[in-house]
C-alpha cells in the first residue's frame, strides 16, 4: 500500500482539521494510507526547515502552506512528488490544487451588496490595510479574499471605510473576530454588513454584535468562509463560502497518485470557485 504524507503546520484550527479529515477520506477511498505531520506543532519547524531535515519514507506528499511560508527550490527537491494544497510561493516547482479565493471573495461580497448592505465592515486582514489596494507582492488565502472583496466593491461603487476594517494581528479565531468586531463598533461609524475572512472570525463577530444589540441579519448581515462545522449551528446559521474540501482533496490525491506512478511532466495548477451556502445570517 502506498503511503502519502500530509504535512501541515497544525491541525488544531477548524479548517485545517476538516482538511486533514477530508484528505484521509479521499486517500483511503483510493487505497492509500496517510501519515499526518504537524511540522510546526510537532517539531517547531517551518515548512522549509521541515522539508530540508525530514527523514522517513513516503511515496508522495500533500503539503499545506499558510500565508508567509517561504519554501526554497532546494527544499522542494525530494525523492517523492509533492502537491501543494493551496497557494505555493515557489510557483512552477510543484503541482497545486486550490480554491479561487479571489473569485470567492468577490462572489460573497457581491451577494451581501445585492442583498442590501453597502456600508461594509471587513474583519480579518493581517496587517496594515487602507481599504483600497492590496500589495501585489503579498499572496495568501486571506489577502486573495480581500482582493475579491475589493473587486466586488468597485463593481458596485462601494468604498471600504478604513475605520470599518478590523485588523487581526494574531491567528483567525473566535476571540480575534470578537475583538476586531468590537474595535470596529468602537469607531462609531455605522455599518450594515460584515465580511469576515473565515468562519471563526465571523462567529466571534456575531457574538460581539449580539452583545451590542445588533440584529442579524435585519440590522447587519454577516458572512464568512470555509463552512466550518459550527457555522451551520450558529443562531442564526452563518452564510459562508464552502471550503470545497471534497473537490480539493479528491483532485489533490488523484494528481499525487498520477505523479507517484509517472512523475514526468510540467507542474500543474488546478483552481476552482467555491459555492456559497446561503443561511439566515443574510437576508
SERO-4910 file (N, C-alpha, C, O; in steps of 0.05 Angstrom, whole numbers):
BEGIN
 pado doro    nc1    nc2    nc3   cac1   cac2   cac3    cc1    cc2    cc3    oc1    oc2    oc3
  Unk    A     17    -24      0      0      0      0     18     25      0     36     27     16
  Unk    A     12     44    -18     27     69    -19     20     86      5     -2     86     16
  Unk    A     40    101     14     37    118     37     40    147     28     60    155     16
  Unk    A     20    163     35     20    192     30     25    207     56     12    200     76
  Unk    A     42    226     56     45    243     79     30    269     75     34    283     55
  Unk    A     14    277     94      1    303     95     16    320    115     15    315    139
  Unk    A     30    340    105     46    358    122     32    385    124     27    399    104
  Unk    A     26    393    149     12    418    155     26    430    179     38    416    195
  Unk    A     23    457    183     35    469    207     21    460    232     35    455    253
  Unk    A     -5    457    231    -21    449    255    -47    437    245    -56    443    223
  Unk    A    -59    421    262    -86    411    255   -106    420    276   -128    409    277
  Unk    A    -99    439    292   -117    448    314   -137    469    305   -157    473    318
  Unk    A   -132    483    283   -152    502    273   -174    487    259   -170    467    246
  Unk    A   -199    497    260   -222    483    249   -219    475    220   -224    452    212
  Unk    A   -211    495    203   -209    489    175   -188    468    169   -193    449    153
  Unk    A   -165    470    183   -144    450    178   -151    422    188   -144    403    175
  Unk    A   -166    421    210   -175    395    219   -194    382    199   -193    358    193
  Unk    A   -212    398    188   -231    388    168   -216    380    142   -222    360    129
  Unk    A   -195    396    135   -179    389    111   -165    363    115   -165    346     97
  Unk    A   -153    359    138   -139    334    144   -158    310    142   -152    289    131
  Unk    A   -182    313    154   -201    292    154   -210    285    125   -213    262    118
  Unk    A   -213    306    109   -222    301     81   -200    288     65   -205    271     48
  Unk    A   -174    296     70   -152    283     56   -151    253     63   -148    236     45
  Unk    A   -154    247     88   -153    218     97   -176    203     83   -171    180     74
  Unk    A   -200    214     82   -222    200     69   -217    196     40   -222    174     29
  Unk    A   -207    217     26   -202    214     -3   -180    194     -9   -182    178    -27
  Unk    A   -159    195      8   -136    177      3   -144    148      8   -137    130     -7
  Unk    A   -159    143     30   -168    116     36   -185    105     14   -184     81      7
  Unk    A   -203    122      3   -220    113    -19   -205    105    -43   -214     89    -60
  Unk    A   -180    116    -46   -163    109    -69   -143     88    -62   -125     81    -78
  Unk    A   -144     77    -37   -126     55    -30   -100     64    -18    -81     48    -18
  Unk    A    -98     89     -8    -73     99      3    -75    102     33    -97    107     44
  Unk    A    -53     99     46    -51    104     75    -40    132     78    -23    141     62
  Unk    A    -49    147     99    -40    174    103    -26    177    130    -37    168    151
  Unk    A     -3    189    130     11    197    155      8    227    157     16    242    138
  Unk    A     -2    237    179     -5    266    183     17    277    200     23    266    222
  Unk    A     31    297    191     53    310    206     45    340    209     41    354    190
  Unk    A     44    349    234     40    377    240     68    389    246     77    389    270
  Unk    A     82    398    226    110    404    229    115    427    249    136    428    262
  Unk    A     97    446    251    100    468    270     94    458    298    110    463    317
  Unk    A     71    445    302     64    435    328     82    413    338     90    413    362
  Unk    A     89    394    321    104    371    329    134    377    333    146    366    351
  Unk    A    145    394    315    174    397    315    183    427    318    207    432    320
  Unk    A    164    445    318    171    473    320    185    483    295    202    502    297
  Unk    A    180    472    272    194    478    248    176    493    228    152    490    228
  Unk    A    189    509    211    175    520    187    173    498    166    185    477    168
  Unk    A    156    503    146    154    484    124    181    479    111    188    456    105
  Unk    A    196    501    106    221    498     92    241    481    109    254    463     98
  Unk    A    243    487    135    261    472    152    253    443    154    270    425    155
  Unk    A    227    438    155    218    410    157    225    395    132    235    372    134
  Unk    A    221    407    109    227    393     84    257    387     81    265    367     70
  Unk    A    273    406     91    302    403     89    314    383    109    336    373    105
  Unk    A    299    376    130    310    359    151    295    333    155    303    316    170
  Unk    A    272    330    141    255    307    147    269    281    140    286    280    122
  Unk    A    261    260    154    271    233    148    247    214    147    225    221    156
  Unk    A    251    192    135    229    172    133    219    170    105    220    189     90
  Unk    A    208    147     99    199    141     72    170    148     69    153    145     87
  Unk    A    163    158     45    135    161     37    135    160      6    156    164     -6
  Unk    A    112    155     -5    111    154    -35    104    181    -47    109    185    -71
  Unk    A     92    199    -31     85    225    -41     75    242    -18     68    232      3
  Unk    A     75    269    -22     68    287      0     47    307    -10     49    318    -32
  Unk    A     27    311      7      9    334      4     17    355     25     18    349     49
  Unk    A     24    379     15     36    399     32     17    423     34      9    434     14
  Unk    A      9    430     59     -8    453     63      9    476     75     21    473     96
  Unk    A     10    498     60     25    521     69      6    543     78    -16    545     68
  Unk    A     15    560     96      0    583    105     13    608     94     37    608     87
  Unk    A     -2    630     93      9    655     84     34    663     98     36    662    123
  Unk    A     55    671     83     80    678     94    100    655     94    124    660     97
  Unk    A     91    630     90    110    608     88    127    611     62    116    615     41
  Unk    A    153    610     65    171    610     43    186    584     41    197    574     61
  Unk    A    185    572     18    199    546     14    219    549     -9    211    558    -31
  Unk    A    243    542     -4    264    545    -25    261    524    -46    251    502    -40
  Unk    A    271    529    -70    270    508    -91    285    483    -82    277    461    -89
  Unk    A    307    487    -67    322    463    -58    305    446    -39    307    421    -40
  Unk    A    289    458    -22    272    443     -3    251    426    -18    243    405     -9
  Unk    A    243    436    -42    223    421    -57    235    397    -72    221    380    -83
  Unk    A    262    396    -73    275    373    -87    276    349    -69    295    345    -54
  Unk    A    255    334    -70    252    310    -53    251    285    -71    246    287    -95
  Unk    A    256    262    -59    255    237    -75    227    227    -80    223    204    -87
  Unk    A    207    244    -75    179    237    -79    165    261    -90    174    284    -85
  Unk    A    142    258   -103    127    281   -113    113    296    -91    105    284    -71
  Unk    A    109    322    -95     95    339    -76     72    354    -90     76    364   -112
  Unk    A     49    354    -78     27    370    -88     19    390    -65     14    381    -43
  Unk    A     18    415    -72     11    436    -52    -19    439    -51    -32    442    -72
  Unk    A    -30    439    -27    -58    445    -23    -60    475    -16    -54    483      6
  Unk    A    -68    491    -36    -69    520    -32    -45    534    -45    -31    522    -61
  Unk    A    -42    559    -39    -22    576    -52      6    565    -46     12    557    -23
  Unk    A     23    566    -66     51    557    -63     68    581    -72     66    589    -95
  Unk    A     86    591    -54    102    614    -61    123    609    -83    132    627    -96
  Unk    A    130    584    -87    150    577   -107    136    564   -130    137    540   -135
  Unk    A    121    581   -145    105    571   -168    124    559   -189    146    568   -193
  Unk    A    113    539   -202    129    526   -223    146    503   -214    158    490   -230
  Unk    A    147    499   -187    164    477   -176    148    452   -171    157    430   -176
  Unk    A    123    456   -161    107    433   -154     78    438   -163     70    460   -170
  Unk    A     62    416   -163     34    418   -170     19    432   -148     27    432   -125
  Unk    A     -4    445   -156    -20    459   -136    -50    453   -141    -58    451   -164
  Unk    A    -65    450   -120    -94    449   -122   -105    468   -101    -99    467    -77
  Unk    A   -122    486   -110   -132    507    -91   -158    519    -99   -166    517   -123
  Unk    A   -171    531    -80   -196    546    -85   -188    573    -99   -166    583    -94
  Unk    A   -206    584   -114   -202    610   -126   -211    631   -106   -234    640   -106
  Unk    A   -193    638    -88   -200    656    -66   -208    684    -75   -225    697    -62
  Unk    A   -197    693    -97   -205    720   -107   -234    719   -116   -250    736   -108
  Unk    A   -241    699   -132   -268    696   -141   -287    692   -117   -309    703   -117
  Unk    A   -279    676    -98   -296    671    -75   -301    696    -59   -324    701    -50
  Unk    A   -280    713    -55   -284    738    -41   -302    757    -56   -319    771    -45
  Unk    A   -299    757    -83   -316    774    -99   -345    765    -98   -363    781    -96
  Unk    A   -350    739   -100   -377    729   -101   -392    733    -75   -416    740    -76
  Unk    A   -380    728    -52   -394    731    -27   -399    761    -21   -420    768    -10
  Unk    A   -381    779    -29   -385    807    -25   -407    817    -44   -424    834    -36
  Unk    A   -408    808    -68   -429    815    -87   -456    807    -76   -475    822    -78
  Unk    A   -457    783    -63   -482    774    -51   -492    793    -29   -515    800    -29
  Unk    A   -474    800    -12   -481    818     11   -491    845      1   -510    856     11
  Unk    A   -477    856    -19   -485    882    -30   -512    880    -44   -529    897    -40
  Unk    A   -516    859    -60   -542    856    -74   -565    851    -54   -588    857    -61
  Unk    A   -559    841    -31   -580    837    -11   -584    862      7   -597    861     28
  Unk    A   -571    884     -1   -578    910     12   -558    923     30   -564    945     40
  Unk    A   -535    911     34   -514    923     51   -493    937     34   -482    925     16
  Unk    A   -489    963     40   -468    978     25   -447    991     44   -426    999     35
  Unk    A   -453    992     70   -434   1003     89   -420    978    102   -429    969    123
  Unk    A   -399    969     89   -387    943     96   -364    945    115   -346    962    112
  Unk    A   -364    928    135   -341    924    152   -326    899    142   -338    880    132
  Unk    A   -300    899    145   -283    876    137   -267    867    161   -252    883    172
  Unk    A   -270    842    168   -256    831    192   -235    810    183   -242    790    170
  Unk    A   -210    815    191   -190    794    186   -164    801    173   -146    785    174
  Unk    A   -161    824    159   -135    829    147   -113    828    168   -116    840    190
  Unk    A    -91    815    161    -69    812    180    -46    830    172    -26    822    161
  Unk    A    -50    856    178    -30    876    171    -44    902    163    -68    903    162
  Unk    A    -28    922    159    -38    949    153    -53    947    126    -43    937    106
  Unk    A    -77    958    125    -93    958    101   -111    983    101   -125    988    120
  Unk    A   -109    998     79   -124   1023     77   -151   1021     65   -166   1040     61
  Unk    A   -159    996     57   -186    992     46   -187    997     16   -208    995      4
  Unk    A   -164   1002      3   -164   1008    -25   -147    989    -42   -156    979    -62
  Unk    A   -122    985    -33   -103    970    -50    -89    949    -33    -81    954    -11
  Unk    A    -87    924    -44    -71    903    -32    -44    902    -46    -43    902    -71
  Unk    A    -22    901    -32      4    899    -43      5    875    -62      0    853    -53
  Unk    A     11    879    -88     11    856   -106     32    835   -100     30    812   -109
  Unk    A     52    842    -84     72    822    -76     63    804    -54     75    783    -49
  Unk    A     41    811    -41     31    795    -19     11    774    -29     -9    781    -41
  Unk    A     17    749    -25     -2    727    -33     -8    709     -9     11    699      4
  Unk    A    -33    706     -4    -42    687     17    -72    683     12    -84    698     -3
  Unk    A    -82    663     25   -111    657     23   -127    682     32   -146    689     18
  Unk    A   -119    694     54   -134    717     64   -132    741     46   -153    754     40
  Unk    A   -108    748     37   -105    772     21   -118    768     -7   -128    787    -19
  Unk    A   -118    744    -17   -133    739    -42   -163    743    -39   -176    753    -56
  Unk    A   -173    735    -16   -201    741    -10   -206    771     -8   -227    780    -18
  Unk    A   -188    785      4   -191    814      5   -191    826    -24   -207    844    -29
  Unk    A   -174    816    -41   -174    825    -69   -201    822    -81   -211    839    -96
  Unk    A   -214    799    -76   -240    794    -87   -261    813    -75   -279    823    -89
  Unk    A   -259    818    -49   -277    837    -36   -275    864    -50   -295    877    -56
  Unk    A   -251    873    -55   -247    899    -68   -258    900    -96   -269    920   -105
  Unk    A   -255    878   -111   -266    877   -138   -296    880   -138   -307    895   -154
  Unk    A   -310    867   -119   -339    869   -117   -347    898   -109   -366    909   -119
  Unk    A   -332    909    -90   -338    936    -82   -335    956   -105   -352    973   -108
  Unk    A   -314    953   -120   -311    971   -143   -333    968   -164   -343    987   -175
  Unk    A   -342    943   -168   -363    938   -187   -389    950   -179   -406    957   -196
  Unk    A   -394    954   -153   -419    965   -142   -415    994   -132   -433   1005   -120
  Unk    A   -392   1006   -138   -386   1033   -129   -389   1036    -98   -400   1055    -88
  Unk    A   -378   1016    -84   -378   1016    -55   -349   1020    -46   -330   1009    -57
  Unk    A   -346   1038    -26   -319   1043    -15   -317   1032     13   -335   1036     29
  Unk    A   -295   1019     19   -289   1009     46   -278   1032     62   -257   1044     55
  Unk    A   -291   1038     85   -281   1058    103   -259   1045    120   -264   1025    133
  Unk    A   -235   1057    121   -213   1045    137   -220   1041    166   -210   1023    179
  Unk    A   -239   1057    176   -247   1054    204   -264   1029    209   -268   1021    232
  Unk    A   -274   1017    187   -290    993    189   -274    968    182   -286    947    175
  Unk    A   -248    970    183   -231    947    177   -219    937    204   -204    951    217
  Unk    A   -227    913    211   -217    901    236   -193    884    231   -195    861    223
  Unk    A   -170    896    236   -144    882    232   -140    862    254   -145    867    278
  Unk    A   -130    838    247   -123    817    267    -93    813    266    -83    806    245
  Unk    A    -80    817    288    -51    814    289    -43    785    296    -19    779    294
  Unk    A    -62    769    305    -55    741    311    -72    723    293    -83    733    272
  Unk    A    -75    698    299    -90    680    282   -119    686    280   -130    701    296
  Unk    A   -132    673    261   -161    677    258   -176    658    277   -177    634    273
  Unk    A   -186    669    298   -201    653    318   -227    668    325   -231    690    317
  Unk    A   -243    654    341   -268    667    350   -261    692    367   -274    713    365
  Unk    A   -240    689    384   -232    712    401   -223    735    385   -230    758    391
  Unk    A   -206    731    364   -197    754    349   -219    766    332   -220    790    328
  Unk    A   -238    750    324   -262    761    310   -279    778    328   -288    799    319
  Unk    A   -282    769    353   -298    785    372   -284    812    377   -297    833    377
  Unk    A   -258    811    382   -243    836    388   -243    855    365   -246    879    368
  Unk    A   -239    844    341   -238    861    317   -265    874    312   -267    897    304
  Unk    A   -287    859    317   -313    870    313   -319    892    333   -331    913    326
  Unk    A   -311    888    358   -314    909    378   -298    934    371   -307    956    376
  Unk    A   -274    930    361   -257    952    352   -271    968    331   -271    993    331
  Unk    A   -283    955    311   -298    968    290   -322    983    302   -326   1006    294
  Unk    A   -337    970    319   -360    983    331   -352   1008    347   -367   1028    347
  Unk    A   -329   1007    360   -320   1030    376   -313   1054    359   -311   1076    370
  Unk    A   -310   1050    333   -303   1073    316   -327   1092    314   -323   1115    307
  Unk    A   -351   1082    319   -375   1099    317   -385   1102    289   -405   1115    284
  Unk    A   -372   1090    269   -381   1091    241   -402   1069    237   -398   1046    244
  Unk    A   -424   1077    224   -446   1058    221   -439   1037    199   -425   1044    180
  Unk    A   -448   1013    202   -444    992    182   -469    974    182   -483    971    202
  Unk    A   -474    962    159   -497    944    156   -490    917    144   -507    901    138
  Unk    A   -464    912    141   -455    886    131   -427    880    141   -411    899    143
  Unk    A   -421    855    147   -394    847    157   -384    824    140   -396    803    139
  Unk    A   -361    828    127   -348    807    112   -325    797    129   -307    813    136
  Unk    A   -326    772    137   -305    761    154   -289    741    137   -301    725    122
  Unk    A   -262    741    140   -245    726    122   -245    696    129   -233    680    113
  Unk    A   -256    688    151   -262    659    155   -285    657    175   -293    676    187
  Unk    A   -294    632    179   -317    628    197   -312    633    226   -329    646    239
  Unk    A   -290    624    238   -285    631    266   -286    661    271   -297    670    291
  Unk    A   -274    677    253   -277    706    255   -306    715    255   -314    732    271
  Unk    A   -321    703    237   -350    711    234   -365    703    259   -382    718    269
  Unk    A   -359    680    271   -373    671    295   -366    690    318   -384    698    333
  Unk    A   -341    698    320   -334    718    341   -348    745    336   -357    757    355
  Unk    A   -349    753    311   -363    778    304   -393    777    311   -404    796    321
  Unk    A   -405    754    307   -433    750    314   -438    752    344   -458    764    353
  Unk    A   -420    741    360   -422    744    389   -420    773    397   -435    782    414
  Unk    A   -402    788    385   -399    816    391   -424    832    383   -433    848    399
  Unk    A   -434    827    360   -458    841    351   -482    835    369   -498    853    374
  Unk    A   -484    811    379   -505    804    397   -503    821    423   -522    831    433
  Unk    A   -478    823    433   -474    839    457   -481    868    452   -490    882    470
  Unk    A   -476    877    428   -481    905    421   -511    911    415   -518    933    409
  Unk    A   -527    889    415   -555    893    410   -562    896    380   -584    906    374
  Unk    A   -544    887    362   -549    889    334   -561    863    324   -551    841    329
  Unk    A   -584    865    310   -598    842    300   -585    832    274   -579    847    256
  Unk    A   -582    805    272   -571    793    248   -594    776    236   -604    758    250
  Unk    A   -601    780    211   -589    798    191   -604    825    188   -597    840    170
  Unk    A   -624    830    204   -641    854    199   -624    880    200   -626    897    182
  Unk    A   -608    883    221   -590    906    223   -564    903    208   -555    921    195
  Unk    A   -553    879    210   -526    874    199   -526    846    187   -532    826    201
  Unk    A   -518    844    162   -513    817    150   -484    809    156   -466    826    157
  Unk    A   -480    783    161   -453    773    167   -448    748    150   -465    731    147
  Unk    A   -424    747    139   -416    724    123   -387    716    130   -372    732    140
  Unk    A   -381    691    124   -354    680    129   -344    663    106   -356    663     84
  Unk    A   -323    648    111   -312    630     92   -305    604    105   -298    603    129
  Unk    A   -306    582     91   -295    555     97   -316    535    107   -310    511    107
  Unk    A   -340    544    115   -360    525    125   -350    506    146   -351    482    143
  Unk    A   -339    517    167   -330    500    190   -355    488    203   -378    498    199
  Unk    A   -351    467    219   -373    452    230   -393    470    245   -418    466    243
  Unk    A   -383    489    261   -401    505    278   -418    525    263   -437    535    273
  Unk    A   -410    531    238   -423    553    223   -453    548    220   -470    566    222
  Unk    A   -460    523    214   -489    517    209   -505    517    234   -530    516    233
  Unk    A   -492    517    258   -507    514    283   -507    540    299   -516    541    322
  Unk    A   -498    562    287   -500    588    300   -529    597    300   -546    586    286
  Unk    A   -535    618    316   -561    630    316   -558    659    309   -549    675    325
  Unk    A   -566    667    284   -575    650    262   -552    634    249   -529    642    252
  Unk    A   -559    613    234   -538    599    220   -523    617    200   -534    635    189
  Unk    A   -497    613    198   -479    631    184   -478    625    154   -472    603    146
  Unk    A   -484    645    137   -478    643    109   -448    644    104   -434    661    115
  Unk    A   -439    625     88   -410    622     85   -403    611     57   -420    600     43
  Unk    A   -378    616     49   -367    604     25   -357    576     32   -340    573     50
  Unk    A   -367    556     19   -359    528     25   -329    525     20   -318    537      2
  Unk    A   -316    508     36   -288    503     33   -281    486      9   -258    484      1
  Unk    A   -301    473     -3   -297    457    -27   -277    434    -22   -262    427    -40
  Unk    A   -277    424      2   -257    405     10   -258    378     -5   -238    366    -11
  Unk    A   -282    370    -12   -285    344    -27   -271    346    -53   -256    328    -61
  Unk    A   -275    369    -68   -261    372    -93   -231    376    -90   -216    363   -104
  Unk    A   -223    393    -71   -195    399    -68   -179    374    -61   -159    368    -73
  Unk    A   -189    359    -41   -174    336    -32   -176    313    -53   -156    299    -57
  Unk    A   -199    310    -66   -201    289    -86   -182    295   -109   -168    277   -119
  Unk    A   -182    320   -119   -164    328   -141   -135    325   -133   -118    316   -149
  Unk    A   -128    333   -109   -100    331   -100    -91    303    -97    -68    296   -106
  Unk    A   -107    285    -86   -100    257    -84    -97    244   -111    -78    229   -116
  Unk    A   -116    250   -129   -114    239   -156    -88    249   -171    -75    233   -183
  Unk    A    -82    274   -168    -58    285   -181    -33    273   -169    -14    267   -184
  Unk    A    -32    271   -142     -9    259   -130     -6    230   -138     17    220   -143
  Unk    A    -28    215   -141    -26    187   -150    -14    186   -178      2    168   -184
  Unk    A    -22    204   -195    -11    205   -222     19    210   -221     35    197   -236
  Unk    A     28    228   -204     56    234   -202     72    211   -190     95    206   -197
  Unk    A     60    197   -171     74    174   -159     80    153   -181    102    141   -181
  Unk    A     61    148   -199     64    128   -219     78    138   -244     90    123   -259
  Unk    A     77    164   -249     90    176   -273     98    205   -266     83    223   -271
  Unk    A    122    209   -254    130    235   -244    138    255   -266    143    278   -260
  Unk    A    139    247   -291    149    265   -312    126    284   -320    103    276   -322
  Unk    A    133    309   -325    113    329   -334    116    355   -320    127    356   -297
  Unk    A    107    376   -333    108    403   -321     88    405   -298     67    392   -298
  Unk    A     95    421   -278     76    425   -255     49    436   -264     48    453   -282
  Unk    A     28    426   -252      1    434   -259    -11    450   -236     -3    447   -213
  Unk    A    -31    466   -243    -46    481   -222    -76    479   -229    -85    487   -250
  Unk    A    -91    468   -210   -120    466   -213   -133    484   -192   -126    484   -169
  Unk    A   -152    500   -202   -165    520   -185   -194    521   -192   -202    518   -215
  Unk    A   -211    525   -171   -240    526   -176   -253    544   -156   -245    547   -133
  Unk    A   -274    558   -165   -291    574   -148   -307    556   -129   -312    533   -136
  Unk    A   -314    567   -106   -329    551    -86   -358    561    -84   -363    584    -88
  Unk    A   -376    543    -78   -404    551    -76   -409    566    -50   -395    562    -30
  Unk    A   -429    583    -51   -438    597    -27   -461    582    -14   -480    573    -28
  Unk    A   -460    578     12   -481    564     27   -498    586     40   -490    598     60
  Unk    A   -522    590     29   -540    611     39   -554    602     64   -567    581     65
  Unk    A   -550    617     86   -564    612    111   -576    638    121   -579    657    106
  Unk    A   -583    638    147   -600    660    156   -585    684    167   -598    702    178
  Unk    A   -559    685    164   -544    709    173   -544    730    151   -534    753    155
  Unk    A   -555    723    127   -560    743    106   -590    744    100   -605    725    107
  Unk    A   -598    765     87   -627    769     82   -638    752     60   -662    753     53
***
